[in-house]
């Protein structure tokens, strides 16, 4: 059985972070939901904070370094993406947007994507619909209907049906349905035609 490749993007800025905690819960839920549908998942979690300098280098150089290129290739070859960002000033974080800015314009075309975010209060959840969903619509990604937001108070909520765990399970099920309905993604080398600049400089 071919494993379905799930890439989880976490744009948290601290270690540990509530953003990574939510990302891990979603990854586990998606893995379980795919198993229920007879699919095996191979999950790759990417901490964007670890690539902050790589992203800055890409912006000014115009091409990714050896640390960032495999991450961009993994996203382009994924069967699904889980994108999780903290919300700052009513929108996704600058680190998250920088990563999206350096993605190939066709990297997420048709790819199922689960959107998620964290923030201090529930009112920040509006950013999922007025900021994140339009961003991924521009990238022509196939976002699932349920987006998951976790405010500070959500981590201790216990009321059945309205808990964070319930929203995570519903969104994971939607993503698993979208993945199971598609053939496995094909892996492509986005940088096959990019010259070796080190070799060029050596003449």
VENPETA-V738121 format. One line per field, one symbol per residue. ss: DSSP state (h for helix, s for strand, l for the rest). phi: phi as a letter, one per 30 degrees, with the letter a starting at -180 (. if undefined). psi: psi as a letter, one per 20 degrees, with the letter a starting at -180 (. if undefined). Layout:
ss=???
phi=???
psi=???
//
This chain:
ss=lllssssssslllllllhhhhhhhhhhhhhhhhhhhllllssssssshhhhhhhhhhhhhhllllhhhhhhhhhhhlllsssssssssllsslhhhhhhhhhlllllllllssssssssllhhhhhhhhhhhhhhhhhlllssllllsssshhhhhlllllllhhhhhhhhhhhhhhhhhllllllllllllllllhhhhhll
phi=.ddddccccccdccbdbdddddedddddddedddddciccccccccddedceddddddddcjadddddedddddddcddabccbbdcbhiaddddddddddcdedcdceiddbccaabadbddddeddccbddddddddidcddddcccbdedddcdbddjcdedddddddddddddddddcdedcdbcdcdcdddddddddi
psi=ppqpoppopokqirorqhghggghgggggggghhhhjkqpqopopoohhijghgggggghhjqqaihhghghhgghjqhqpoopqqpplkrrqhgghgghhiqqhjhjoipppppqrqrhrhhihhhhhiggghghhhikqnqqhpqpporgihhjqipphjrghghggghhggggghghiqqqqppqohkhjpqohggghi.
//
